[in-house]
Amino acid sequence: MKKVKSLIADIYGNEKCEEIIERIDILVAKFSSIIPTDKKYQQLSQKDIALICYADNIHSTDSKSLKVMSQFFDKNLKDIISHIHFLPFYPYTSDDGFAVQNFIEVNSEYGNWKDIEEIGENFQLIFDAVINHISSQHHWFQQYLQSNPKYKDYFIEMNEDADVSKVMRARDLPLLSKFEKGSENKYLWTTFSRDQLDVNYKNPDVLLEMLEVLFFYISKGASIIRLDAIAYIWKKANSICINLPETHKIIMIIRQVIDQVIRDVMLLPEANVPSKENLQYLGNGEDEAQLIYQFSISPLVLYTFYSQNSKRLQDYLNQLPELSSSTHFFNVLATHDGIGLRPVRDILNSDEIDTILNNVEKRDGIISYKREKDGSKTPYEMNITYFDALQDVENSDEMNIDKFVAAHAILLSIQGFPALYFHSLFGTKNYYEGYKETGQPRTLNRRKFEYNELQELLYSEFSHESKVFQKMNKLLKIRRENSAFHPNSPQKVLHLSEKIFSIVRGDENSIIVLINITQTCQKVIIPNQYSKFGLTNIINNRSIDNRFNLQPFEIMWLKVKR
């Protein structure tokens, strides 16, 4: 507890430190008796691939959605997916689950905790902890409005005319929202919307409440906890209020306290920030998070295919630091959110970002903006399904599918722990009907399927969804069988051609990754140091010479014989 005590003292002062530590000790003792001491999660390997989904991505009139999801997972995904990452499945009031009304209940429309735990029998579970803010209908806030003294400092009160111009924003909405508390008007901090009240971590009671929530999630089977919007949790006057030192100290406290009960649970901070800032969330490799998003990959892969040039992506991979054996990149192309641009602001120049924006708009994507200090607006994220972001209307569906799968082959090939968004398994296209209904751009990428409808699509060999799923299924199975794709196995960029994405993974059992990022054939010559003992393409189990043509959007994983 020495490290925790030091962090607590830094944040809350020496006077409060002993009391806070005593309360943490009580919490640790409570959950040490609930969470089995022999509960262990294996370290990540090439077999680990996560699926990101909502608890109602599949629904049915016959049963609750979690039952239906479980049935679908068991039937279709047990051989290709290791982790199910559920986005918030708690009672909520807005933002598709991210305005949480009760942290420790399952939304009754989806099912109950028993349903979640049953899914955990066949898959490891990733839970979303939305601990930066709560719903305006959460009982903490309702008690605050009723002047319950316990909740007096649970929220961040500001003067109506407070200067918040330096605050980094993710949305173009008012930062301060007015609420009536008795006969007074209070202006409260709301980073994301009026229905999402930021909680005040300067009050140690809030930290202790959230630690209990996290322990509860672990007791229900979470092996990884995603810390939603964690970069925003600490606010300081005259600062940008994102990625502040206190934020990292809070995560360190969370890590150290959880480790006292169970050391195998991992933290995944969601910080959609430039890559150099994002790396800070790993701390020294042992004291902060074990996983960080590599959000840069998503827009970089788009740029790679739009420009038909792999140099920017490969240069980025080439400069990545070597991580400790206990830390990993969490790699995504598509998620429930839009495709963020901030992570590549320090990688791509303005013309290259414009290339991405123009191509996304050309494909009917929607660009969301954030307001800068001077009042101007800057593109913040792009709302579009990843399939539609890559598709070319002049190409056949088969070629667009090959292009989409080639993009995901990059995701599956690079260092790190890959996570597929639910819709990436099927190449789902923009959900215009839903967007028209909600008016929210992110709905384009949040379609919900009826169970029988989805199963029928997958059983039809001629459907778009079935073609994508079969190709993705094959890649995922092959990846899981090859140790070269271990999250931390060595990665070396090959500079064969700007038209080809090419890296080498592994040492003893190395694999050369070749992906044609164009719709024209590309000539390949493999360097003698890799080809002299022979090569086998593990995609089709065929031996191959060192000179050959790579077909449009073709993927090759070449095992190097030693």
C-alpha positions as CSV (number, residue, x, y, z in Angstrom):
1,M,0.0,0.0,0.0
2,K,3.1,2.3,0.2
3,K,2.7,3.3,-3.5
4,V,-1.1,3.9,-3.0
5,K,-0.5,5.9,0.1
6,S,2.0,8.2,-1.7
7,L,-0.4,8.7,-4.6
8,I,-3.3,9.5,-2.3
9,A,-1.2,12.0,-0.4
10,D,-0.2,13.7,-3.6
11,I,-3.8,14.1,-4.7
12,Y,-5.8,14.6,-1.5
13,G,-3.1,15.8,1.0
14,N,-1.6,14.1,4.1
15,E,-4.4,15.0,6.4
16,K,-7.0,12.9,4.5
17,C,-4.6,10.2,3.5
18,E,-4.9,7.8,6.5
19,E,-8.7,7.9,6.5
20,I,-8.8,7.2,2.7
21,I,-6.3,4.3,3.0
22,E,-8.4,2.8,5.9
23,R,-11.5,2.9,3.6
24,I,-9.6,1.3,0.8
25,D,-8.4,-1.5,3.1
26,I,-12.0,-2.2,4.0
27,L,-13.0,-2.3,0.3
28,V,-10.1,-4.6,-0.5
29,A,-11.0,-7.0,2.4
30,K,-14.7,-7.0,1.3
31,F,-13.9,-8.0,-2.3
32,S,-11.0,-10.4,-1.3
33,S,-13.7,-12.5,0.3
34,I,-16.0,-12.3,-2.8
35,I,-13.5,-12.7,-5.7
36,P,-11.9,-16.2,-5.6
37,T,-8.3,-16.1,-4.7
38,D,-7.5,-18.8,-7.2
39,K,-9.1,-16.9,-10.1
40,K,-6.6,-16.4,-12.8
41,Y,-6.6,-15.1,-16.4
42,Q,-4.0,-16.3,-18.8
43,Q,-1.6,-13.8,-20.3
44,L,-2.5,-12.6,-23.8
45,S,-1.4,-14.6,-26.8
46,Q,-2.0,-14.8,-30.5
47,K,-5.2,-16.7,-29.7
48,D,-6.8,-13.6,-28.2
49,I,-9.1,-11.5,-30.3
50,A,-11.9,-9.3,-28.9
51,L,-15.3,-8.6,-30.3
52,I,-16.7,-5.1,-29.4
53,C,-20.5,-5.1,-29.2
54,Y,-23.6,-3.7,-27.6
55,A,-25.7,-6.1,-25.5
56,D,-28.5,-5.7,-28.0
57,N,-26.6,-5.8,-31.3
58,I,-28.8,-8.9,-31.9
59,H,-32.4,-9.0,-30.7
60,S,-35.4,-11.3,-30.9
61,T,-39.1,-11.2,-30.0
62,D,-38.7,-14.6,-28.4
63,S,-36.1,-13.8,-25.7
64,K,-34.0,-11.1,-24.1
65,S,-31.1,-9.8,-26.2
66,L,-28.3,-11.2,-24.0
67,K,-29.7,-14.7,-24.4
68,V,-29.8,-14.2,-28.1
69,M,-26.3,-12.8,-28.2
70,S,-25.1,-15.8,-26.2
71,Q,-26.7,-18.2,-28.6
72,F,-25.1,-16.4,-31.6
73,F,-21.7,-16.3,-29.9
74,D,-21.7,-20.0,-29.1
75,K,-22.9,-20.9,-32.6
76,N,-20.6,-18.8,-34.6
77,L,-17.7,-17.3,-32.7
78,K,-16.2,-19.8,-30.2
79,D,-13.4,-20.8,-32.7
80,I,-12.4,-17.2,-33.6
81,I,-13.1,-14.9,-30.7
82,S,-11.7,-15.0,-27.1
83,H,-13.1,-11.9,-25.5
84,I,-16.5,-10.3,-25.6
85,H,-16.2,-6.5,-25.0
86,F,-19.7,-5.4,-24.0
87,L,-20.3,-1.7,-24.3
88,P,-22.4,-0.3,-21.4
89,F,-25.3,-2.7,-20.7
90,Y,-26.6,-0.9,-17.6
91,P,-29.8,1.1,-17.2
92,Y,-29.2,4.5,-19.0
93,T,-31.0,7.6,-20.2
94,S,-29.1,8.7,-23.4
95,D,-26.0,8.4,-25.6
96,D,-26.7,4.7,-26.4
97,G,-25.8,3.6,-22.9
98,F,-23.1,6.1,-21.9
99,A,-25.3,8.1,-19.6
100,V,-25.5,5.4,-16.9
101,Q,-28.4,5.5,-14.5
102,N,-27.2,2.6,-12.3
103,F,-23.7,1.1,-12.5
104,I,-24.5,-2.2,-10.8
105,E,-27.6,-3.4,-12.6
106,V,-28.1,-4.9,-16.1
107,N,-30.6,-3.1,-18.2
108,S,-33.7,-5.3,-17.9
109,E,-34.4,-5.0,-21.6
110,Y,-31.2,-7.0,-22.2
111,G,-31.4,-9.6,-19.4
112,N,-29.6,-10.0,-16.1
113,W,-26.3,-10.7,-14.5
114,K,-26.8,-14.4,-14.8
115,D,-26.9,-14.0,-18.6
116,I,-23.6,-12.0,-18.5
117,E,-22.0,-14.6,-16.4
118,E,-23.1,-17.5,-18.6
119,I,-21.4,-15.8,-21.6
120,G,-18.4,-15.5,-19.4
121,E,-18.2,-19.3,-19.2
122,N,-17.1,-19.5,-22.9
123,F,-15.5,-16.1,-23.4
124,Q,-13.4,-13.7,-21.3
125,L,-15.4,-10.5,-20.6
126,I,-14.5,-6.9,-21.1
127,F,-16.8,-4.4,-19.2
128,D,-17.2,-0.7,-19.9
129,A,-16.7,1.5,-16.8
130,V,-18.2,4.9,-17.5
131,I,-16.6,6.6,-14.5
132,N,-16.1,10.1,-15.8
133,H,-19.8,11.0,-15.7
134,I,-23.3,9.7,-14.7
135,S,-26.8,10.2,-16.0
136,S,-28.9,13.1,-14.7
137,Q,-31.3,10.4,-13.5
138,H,-28.7,8.6,-11.4
139,H,-29.6,8.7,-7.7
140,W,-26.4,10.5,-6.8
141,F,-27.4,13.5,-8.9
142,Q,-31.1,13.3,-7.8
143,Q,-29.9,13.4,-4.2
144,Y,-27.6,16.3,-5.0
145,L,-30.6,18.3,-6.4
146,Q,-32.5,17.5,-3.2
147,S,-29.6,19.0,-1.2
148,N,-28.5,15.8,0.5
149,P,-25.3,16.9,2.2
150,K,-23.5,13.6,1.3
151,Y,-23.6,14.5,-2.4
152,K,-22.7,18.2,-2.0
153,D,-19.3,17.7,-3.6
154,Y,-20.0,14.9,-6.0
155,F,-20.3,17.3,-9.0
156,I,-18.3,20.2,-10.3
157,E,-20.0,23.6,-9.6
158,M,-18.8,26.6,-11.6
159,N,-19.7,30.2,-11.9
160,E,-21.9,31.0,-14.8
161,D,-19.3,33.2,-16.4
162,A,-16.3,31.0,-15.6
163,D,-13.6,31.1,-18.3
164,V,-13.4,27.6,-19.7
165,S,-12.0,28.6,-23.1
166,K,-8.9,26.4,-22.6
167,V,-10.8,23.2,-22.0
168,M,-10.3,20.6,-24.7
169,R,-13.7,19.5,-25.9
170,A,-14.9,16.4,-27.7
171,R,-18.3,17.8,-28.6
172,D,-19.6,21.1,-29.8
173,L,-22.1,21.5,-26.9
174,P,-22.1,23.8,-23.8
175,L,-19.5,22.7,-21.2
176,L,-21.6,24.1,-18.3
177,S,-25.2,23.2,-17.9
178,K,-27.8,25.0,-15.7
179,F,-29.8,23.1,-13.1
180,E,-32.2,24.2,-10.4
181,K,-31.2,23.1,-6.9
182,G,-33.8,24.3,-4.5
183,S,-34.2,28.0,-5.1
184,E,-30.7,28.3,-6.7
185,N,-29.4,27.9,-10.2
186,K,-26.2,25.8,-10.4
187,Y,-23.9,25.6,-13.3
188,L,-22.4,22.1,-13.5
189,W,-19.6,20.6,-15.6
190,T,-21.0,18.4,-18.4
191,T,-18.2,17.4,-20.8
192,F,-20.4,15.3,-23.1
193,S,-24.0,16.5,-22.7
194,R,-26.5,18.0,-20.3
195,D,-27.6,14.4,-19.4
196,Q,-24.0,13.4,-18.5
197,L,-22.8,15.0,-15.3
198,D,-19.1,14.9,-14.7
199,V,-18.3,13.6,-11.2
200,N,-15.8,15.3,-9.0
201,Y,-12.7,13.3,-8.3
202,K,-11.4,16.0,-6.0
203,N,-13.8,14.5,-3.6
204,P,-12.2,11.2,-2.4
205,D,-15.7,9.8,-1.8
206,V,-16.2,9.7,-5.6
207,L,-13.0,7.7,-6.1
208,L,-14.0,5.2,-3.4
209,E,-17.5,4.8,-4.9
210,M,-16.0,4.1,-8.3
211,L,-13.4,1.6,-6.9
212,E,-16.3,-0.3,-5.5
213,V,-18.0,-0.3,-8.9
214,L,-14.9,-1.6,-10.5
215,F,-14.5,-4.4,-7.9
216,F,-18.1,-5.3,-8.5
217,Y,-17.5,-5.7,-12.2
218,I,-14.5,-8.0,-11.5
219,S,-16.7,-10.1,-9.2
220,K,-19.1,-10.5,-12.1
221,G,-16.3,-11.8,-14.4
222,A,-14.6,-8.8,-16.0
223,S,-11.0,-9.7,-17.0
224,I,-10.5,-6.3,-18.7
225,I,-12.1,-3.0,-17.7
226,R,-12.3,-0.2,-20.2
227,L,-12.1,3.1,-18.5
228,D,-14.4,5.3,-20.7
229,A,-13.4,8.9,-21.3
230,I,-10.8,8.6,-18.6
231,A,-8.6,11.4,-20.0
232,Y,-11.2,13.9,-18.9
233,I,-11.7,12.9,-15.2
234,W,-9.6,15.6,-13.6
235,K,-10.4,19.3,-14.0
236,K,-8.0,22.2,-13.2
237,A,-8.6,25.9,-13.6
238,N,-6.9,27.5,-16.7
239,S,-5.9,24.1,-18.2
240,I,-7.1,22.0,-21.1
241,C,-8.6,19.5,-18.5
242,I,-7.4,16.4,-20.5
243,N,-4.5,14.1,-19.7
244,L,-3.6,16.0,-16.6
245,P,-1.0,14.4,-14.2
246,E,-3.7,13.7,-11.6
247,T,-5.6,11.6,-14.2
248,H,-2.6,9.3,-14.4
249,K,-2.3,9.1,-10.6
250,I,-6.0,8.1,-10.3
251,I,-5.4,5.3,-12.8
252,M,-2.3,4.2,-10.9
253,I,-4.4,4.1,-7.7
254,I,-7.0,2.0,-9.4
255,R,-4.3,-0.4,-10.7
256,Q,-2.6,-0.7,-7.4
257,V,-5.8,-1.3,-5.4
258,I,-7.1,-3.9,-7.9
259,D,-3.8,-5.7,-7.9
260,Q,-4.1,-6.3,-4.1
261,V,-7.1,-8.5,-4.8
262,I,-6.4,-9.9,-8.3
263,R,-3.3,-9.2,-10.4
264,D,-4.6,-10.6,-13.7
265,V,-7.3,-8.0,-14.4
266,M,-6.2,-5.4,-17.0
267,L,-7.1,-1.8,-17.4
268,L,-7.8,-0.2,-20.8
269,P,-8.0,3.6,-20.7
270,E,-10.0,5.1,-23.5
271,A,-8.0,8.2,-24.4
272,N,-8.6,9.4,-28.0
273,V,-5.5,11.6,-28.1
274,P,-2.3,11.9,-30.1
275,S,-0.3,8.7,-30.0
276,K,2.6,10.1,-27.9
277,E,0.2,11.2,-25.2
278,N,-1.6,7.9,-25.3
279,L,1.6,6.0,-24.6
280,Q,1.8,7.8,-21.2
281,Y,-1.1,5.7,-19.9
282,L,1.2,2.7,-19.7
283,G,3.2,4.5,-17.1
284,N,6.5,2.7,-16.4
285,G,5.1,-0.6,-17.8
286,E,4.1,-1.9,-14.3
287,D,2.3,0.9,-12.5
288,E,-0.5,2.1,-14.7
289,A,-2.6,0.5,-17.5
290,Q,-1.7,-2.8,-19.2
291,L,-3.5,-1.9,-22.4
292,I,-3.8,1.2,-24.5
293,Y,-5.8,1.8,-27.7
294,Q,-3.8,2.4,-30.8
295,F,-6.5,4.7,-32.3
296,S,-4.0,6.0,-34.9
297,I,-4.3,2.8,-36.8
298,S,-7.9,3.3,-38.0
299,P,-7.4,6.6,-39.9
300,L,-3.9,5.6,-41.0
301,V,-5.2,2.4,-42.7
302,L,-7.9,4.5,-44.4
303,Y,-5.2,6.9,-45.7
304,T,-3.1,3.9,-46.8
305,F,-5.9,2.6,-49.1
306,Y,-7.0,6.1,-50.2
307,S,-3.4,7.1,-51.2
308,Q,-2.4,3.6,-52.3
309,N,0.8,4.2,-50.4
310,S,1.9,2.3,-47.3
311,K,4.7,4.6,-46.3
312,R,2.9,6.7,-43.6
313,L,1.5,3.6,-41.9
314,Q,4.8,1.7,-42.0
315,D,6.8,4.7,-40.8
316,Y,4.4,5.0,-37.9
317,L,4.9,1.3,-37.0
318,N,8.6,1.7,-37.4
319,Q,8.9,4.3,-34.6
320,L,6.7,2.6,-32.0
321,P,8.5,2.0,-28.8
322,E,9.1,-1.5,-27.5
323,L,6.6,-2.3,-24.8
324,S,7.2,-4.3,-21.6
325,S,6.1,-7.9,-21.7
326,S,3.1,-7.1,-19.5
327,T,1.7,-4.2,-21.6
328,H,0.1,-4.3,-25.1
329,F,-1.5,-2.2,-27.8
330,F,-5.3,-2.7,-28.2
331,N,-5.8,-2.3,-31.9
332,V,-9.1,-1.3,-33.6
333,L,-10.2,-0.2,-37.0
334,A,-13.9,0.3,-36.3
335,T,-15.7,0.9,-33.0
336,H,-19.1,2.1,-31.8
337,D,-17.8,5.6,-32.0
338,G,-16.7,7.5,-35.1
339,I,-13.2,7.4,-36.6
340,G,-11.2,10.0,-34.6
341,L,-8.7,12.3,-36.3
342,R,-6.9,13.7,-33.2
343,P,-4.7,10.6,-32.9
344,V,-3.1,11.3,-36.3
345,R,-2.7,15.1,-35.9
346,D,1.0,14.5,-35.1
347,I,1.5,11.9,-37.8
348,L,-0.3,13.2,-41.0
349,N,-0.1,16.7,-42.4
350,S,-3.2,18.8,-43.2
351,D,-3.3,17.8,-46.8
352,E,-3.2,14.1,-45.9
353,I,-6.0,14.5,-43.4
354,D,-8.0,16.4,-46.1
355,T,-7.5,13.3,-48.3
356,I,-9.2,11.2,-45.7
357,L,-12.0,13.7,-45.1
358,N,-12.7,14.1,-48.8
359,N,-12.8,10.4,-49.4
360,V,-15.1,9.8,-46.4
361,E,-17.5,12.6,-47.5
362,K,-17.5,11.1,-51.0
363,R,-18.7,7.9,-49.5
364,D,-21.6,9.6,-47.7
365,G,-19.8,9.7,-44.3
366,I,-20.6,12.6,-41.9
367,I,-17.8,14.7,-40.4
368,S,-18.2,15.9,-36.8
369,Y,-16.4,19.0,-35.6
370,K,-15.1,20.4,-32.3
371,R,-14.9,24.1,-31.5
372,E,-11.4,25.6,-31.0
373,K,-10.5,28.4,-28.5
374,D,-10.8,31.0,-31.3
375,G,-14.3,29.9,-32.1
376,S,-13.3,28.0,-35.3
377,K,-14.3,24.4,-35.9
378,T,-11.9,21.5,-36.6
379,P,-12.9,18.1,-37.9
380,Y,-12.9,15.7,-34.9
381,E,-14.3,12.4,-36.0
382,M,-15.9,10.7,-39.1
383,N,-19.1,8.8,-38.8
384,I,-19.4,5.9,-41.3
385,T,-19.1,2.2,-41.2
386,Y,-15.6,0.9,-42.0
387,F,-16.9,-1.0,-45.0
388,D,-18.5,2.0,-46.6
389,A,-15.4,4.1,-45.7
390,L,-13.3,1.7,-48.0
391,Q,-15.8,0.8,-50.7
392,D,-15.5,2.2,-54.2
393,V,-18.8,2.4,-56.1
394,E,-17.1,1.5,-59.4
395,N,-15.8,-1.8,-58.0
396,S,-17.8,-5.0,-57.7
397,D,-18.9,-6.1,-54.2
398,E,-16.4,-8.9,-54.3
399,M,-13.5,-6.5,-54.8
400,N,-14.8,-4.2,-52.1
401,I,-15.0,-7.2,-49.8
402,D,-11.4,-8.1,-50.6
403,K,-10.3,-4.5,-49.9
404,F,-12.2,-4.5,-46.6
405,V,-10.7,-7.8,-45.5
406,A,-7.3,-6.7,-46.6
407,A,-7.6,-3.7,-44.2
408,H,-8.5,-6.0,-41.4
409,A,-5.6,-8.3,-42.3
410,I,-3.4,-5.3,-41.4
411,L,-5.1,-5.1,-38.0
412,L,-4.6,-8.8,-37.4
413,S,-1.0,-8.7,-38.5
414,I,0.5,-5.9,-36.4
415,Q,1.8,-6.0,-32.8
416,G,-0.9,-5.9,-30.2
417,F,-4.3,-7.3,-29.2
418,P,-6.8,-6.9,-32.0
419,A,-10.4,-6.0,-31.4
420,L,-13.1,-6.3,-34.1
421,Y,-16.3,-4.2,-33.9
422,F,-19.4,-6.4,-34.3
423,H,-20.2,-5.0,-37.7
424,S,-16.7,-5.7,-39.0
425,L,-17.5,-9.4,-39.0
426,F,-20.2,-8.8,-41.6
427,G,-19.1,-5.7,-43.5
428,T,-22.2,-3.9,-42.4
429,K,-23.0,-0.8,-44.6
430,N,-24.3,2.6,-43.4
431,Y,-27.5,2.4,-41.4
432,Y,-29.3,5.4,-43.0
433,E,-32.7,4.4,-41.7
434,G,-31.4,4.6,-38.1
435,Y,-29.6,7.8,-38.7
436,K,-32.8,9.4,-40.1
437,E,-34.7,8.3,-37.0
438,T,-32.2,9.5,-34.4
439,G,-30.5,12.4,-36.1
440,Q,-27.2,11.2,-34.5
441,P,-24.3,10.6,-37.0
442,R,-22.9,7.7,-34.9
443,T,-26.1,5.7,-35.6
444,L,-24.8,5.1,-39.1
445,N,-22.5,2.5,-37.5
446,R,-24.8,1.1,-34.9
447,R,-27.3,-1.1,-36.7
448,K,-29.1,-3.8,-34.7
449,F,-29.9,-7.1,-36.3
450,E,-32.8,-9.4,-35.7
451,Y,-31.4,-12.9,-34.8
452,N,-33.1,-14.9,-37.5
453,E,-32.4,-12.3,-40.1
454,L,-28.7,-12.3,-39.3
455,Q,-28.5,-16.1,-39.3
456,E,-30.2,-16.3,-42.6
457,L,-27.8,-13.9,-44.1
458,L,-24.8,-15.9,-42.8
459,Y,-26.3,-19.2,-44.1
460,S,-26.7,-17.8,-47.6
461,E,-23.4,-18.2,-49.4
462,F,-24.4,-15.4,-51.8
463,S,-25.1,-12.7,-49.3
464,H,-22.7,-9.9,-48.8
465,E,-22.6,-10.6,-45.0
466,S,-21.8,-14.3,-45.5
467,K,-19.0,-13.6,-47.9
468,V,-17.4,-11.1,-45.5
469,F,-17.9,-13.4,-42.5
470,Q,-16.3,-16.4,-44.2
471,K,-13.2,-14.5,-45.3
472,M,-12.8,-13.0,-41.8
473,N,-13.5,-16.3,-40.2
474,K,-10.6,-17.9,-42.1
475,L,-8.1,-15.2,-41.3
476,L,-9.0,-15.2,-37.6
477,K,-8.5,-19.0,-37.3
478,I,-5.2,-18.9,-39.1
479,R,-3.9,-16.0,-36.9
480,R,-4.8,-17.9,-33.7
481,E,-2.7,-20.8,-34.8
482,N,0.6,-18.9,-35.3
483,S,2.8,-17.7,-32.5
484,A,4.4,-15.0,-34.7
485,F,1.2,-13.0,-34.1
486,H,1.6,-13.0,-30.4
487,P,0.8,-9.4,-29.2
488,N,4.4,-8.8,-28.2
489,S,6.3,-10.8,-30.8
490,P,8.9,-8.7,-32.7
491,Q,7.8,-6.6,-35.6
492,K,10.0,-5.3,-38.4
493,V,8.9,-3.2,-41.3
494,L,10.0,-4.3,-44.8
495,H,10.3,-1.6,-47.4
496,L,9.4,-3.7,-50.5
497,S,7.1,-1.3,-52.2
498,E,4.9,1.6,-51.3
499,K,2.0,-0.2,-53.0
500,I,2.4,-3.1,-50.5
501,F,2.0,-3.2,-46.8
502,S,4.9,-5.4,-45.7
503,I,6.2,-6.4,-42.2
504,V,7.9,-9.4,-40.6
505,R,6.5,-10.8,-37.3
506,G,8.2,-13.1,-35.0
507,D,11.7,-14.5,-34.5
508,E,12.1,-18.2,-34.6
509,N,8.7,-18.8,-36.4
510,S,8.6,-15.6,-38.4
511,I,5.9,-14.7,-40.8
512,I,6.2,-12.2,-43.7
513,V,3.0,-10.2,-44.0
514,L,2.3,-8.9,-47.5
515,I,-0.9,-7.0,-48.4
516,N,-1.6,-5.4,-51.7
517,I,-3.3,-2.1,-50.9
518,T,-4.2,-1.4,-54.6
519,Q,-6.5,-2.9,-57.1
520,T,-3.7,-3.7,-59.6
521,C,-1.2,-6.6,-59.5
522,Q,2.1,-5.8,-57.8
523,K,5.4,-7.6,-58.4
524,V,7.1,-8.9,-55.2
525,I,10.7,-10.0,-54.7
526,I,11.4,-11.4,-51.2
527,P,14.9,-10.7,-49.9
528,N,17.2,-13.7,-49.9
529,Q,17.6,-13.7,-46.1
530,Y,14.0,-14.8,-45.8
531,S,13.5,-16.8,-48.9
532,K,16.7,-19.0,-49.1
533,F,15.2,-21.8,-47.1
534,G,11.7,-21.6,-48.7
535,L,8.4,-19.9,-48.0
536,T,4.9,-21.2,-47.3
537,N,1.8,-19.1,-47.7
538,I,-0.3,-20.1,-44.7
539,I,-3.4,-18.6,-46.2
540,N,-3.6,-21.5,-48.6
541,N,-0.7,-23.8,-47.4
542,R,1.2,-23.5,-50.6
543,S,4.9,-23.2,-51.1
544,I,6.0,-20.1,-53.0
545,D,9.1,-18.8,-54.8
546,N,10.7,-15.5,-53.9
547,R,9.4,-13.8,-57.0
548,F,5.6,-13.6,-57.7
549,N,2.7,-11.3,-58.4
550,L,0.4,-10.1,-55.6
551,Q,-3.2,-9.8,-56.9
552,P,-5.4,-6.8,-56.1
553,F,-6.0,-6.6,-52.4
554,E,-4.4,-10.0,-51.9
555,I,-3.2,-11.0,-48.5
556,M,-0.2,-13.3,-48.0
557,W,1.2,-14.6,-44.7
558,L,4.4,-16.3,-45.6
559,K,6.0,-18.6,-43.1
560,V,9.7,-18.5,-43.3
561,K,11.3,-22.0,-43.3
562,R,14.5,-22.2,-41.1
